[in-house]
Amino acid sequence: MPIHPAIEVCGVTKRFGAVTALDDVSFSVEPGELFFLLGPSGCGKTTLLRILAGLETPDAGTIRFKGQDVAELPPHERGAPMVFQNYALWPHLNVRDNVAFGLVERKVPKTEIGSRVADALDRVGLKGYGTRLPGQLSGGQQQRVVLARALVLNPPVVLLDEPLSNLDAKLRVEMRAEIEELHTQSRITFIYVTHDQADALSLATRMAVMNAGQVSAIGTPLDLYLRPPNAFCADFLGEANIVEGAARWVEGGRWKVDTAVGVWTVTTPVEPGPAARCLVRPENLQPMAGPADGFNAFEATITGIRMNGPTVTVALESGGLALRATLLTQQGAALHKGQRGLWGVATANTVVLPQ
């Protein structure tokens, strides 16, 4: 028998009146992946997740689960429970009954329900919480209940809609680790929607970066961060300095680009066009004692310094360009606004974006 992807999205389009929420979207997800749909608000990612869940119907295109067209299947027959950002727990039911709800609806024998609910609660770290009401739980605990309610069904796919958006920063980090562990243990295919780059970069097996109803890029977090295929992806995945320039010549197999802050040696997998956009991540900019081989160096003035805790963001001005550098707090301790000096980025970290 042929091995099919867990999910295939083929040419999906969805309109709401005059607004096109999804425009000919296509991609596939392999079994066991933790696949992210990442993008800004209004890009269509939640609409796509609702189509996968069967809560919306596409105007065009097909959705296949393991090779089967699921257009005619209602949500409860797709094997893809959805974890909502607002928890959607029954406030009058205790934790155990909330988790058991889907099993009861499917008329699973009571003896089996008890053991499966106990196992699901144990997997999410809520053993002993079965008799509590949702109002007696913290936000993080309620999110674990929602995850348990999905996992108890033993589904091939779990759909997660901004599951950590209601949690504080510290709890988000803790829950990321727990979701990663749950995914590793279960090997269930997770489709995870978020606008939070940190969630996607830290958890995703692969991701689709979406913009204005279309897929802008698909790849692993590392590939898309280090070698983004376009300016939108570069700017959305973390912070980006994009320096416009003109590619002039090749020297020793390396391209030279004229920029407002000097001639740079750049890394590019393809021949750049006449107009070259150089990507420099802020963490790759650093103060320098002097020119050095393998670095693109330039004079810059510090226009501001912002403390972030473990890091500082240094705002720079050079050649009419506004740039940002990210340093460890201890490295930035001796810097001050108005200070002028030499800054640089390794040529290996100066990437030309594809046209």
Secondary structure, DSSP 8 states (H G I E B T S, - for coil): -----SEEEEEEEEEETTEEEEEEEEEEE-TT-EEEEE--TTSSHHHHHHHHHTSS--SEEEEEETTEE-TT--GGGTT--EE-TT----TTS-HHHHHHHHHHHTT--HHHHHHHHHHHHHHTT-TT-TT--GGGS-HHHHHHHHHHHHHTT--SEEEEESTTTTS-HHHHHHHHHHHHHHHHHH--EEEEEES-HHHHHHH-SEEEEEETTEEEEEE-HHHHHHS-SSHHHHHHSS--EEEEEEEEEEETTEEEEEETTEEEEEB-SS---SEEEEEE-GGG-EEESS--TTEEEEEEEEEEEEE-SSEEEEEEEETTEEEEEEEEHHHHTT--TT-EEEEEEEGGG-EE---
